[in-house]
Amino acid sequence: SRSAIMIWHYRVGTTRPAGASLSDQLKGRPCNLKGKWMIKGFPMKKYLPTIRDYLVIALASLIQAVSLRIFFVPANLASGGVSGISQLINHFTGWPIGFMVLIGNVPLFLLGWRFLGGHRFALRTAVAIVTYSLLTDLLLKIPVFTTYANVLINDLKGDIFLNSLYGAIISGIGYG
């Protein structure tokens, strides 16, 4: 609907500043170069970098989870840190890896929040931990992922060198 894309000017307080045509406004063209633009009261220029950062964090978590599920877990290779410890616990107890990653990162998260950063650090770290943990467990429930992953897993079965190489490269991209 047209109301969903209305652009508001915060100084004027109207939906169409003086001198702006409705077509310019609906196409997102700047009508007045002074001031900040808002879409339905939301200052896009202010929050767009933050939204982009969270999307990049989610994408990196997806890449890490894919690397873990396709290369490390099927080859019985433990990755480093909390993920590796979670893989070992999963191997001996059968508990979900993602849940163990979440539990293992809680004390590290609290220490980091206390000594390394404030609210911005804590929120971004929490988003990264939660998305990585959820994606690690939920990827197995997506039929498209399991179909293509099983083909790749079967092709690399028994080759520890290639699994560790590909897993390290893809994890490095996710960490990066």
Buried (B, 14 or more C-beta within 10 A) or exposed (E): EEEEEBBBBEEBEEBBBEEBEEEBBEEEEBBEEEEEBBEEEEEBEEEEEEEEEBEEBBEBBBBBBBBBBBBBBBBEBBBEEBBBBBBEBBEEEEEBBBBBBBBBBEEEBEEBBEEEEEEEEBBBBBBBBBBBBBBBBEBBEEEEBBEEBEEEBEEBEEEEEEBBEBBBEBBEEBEE
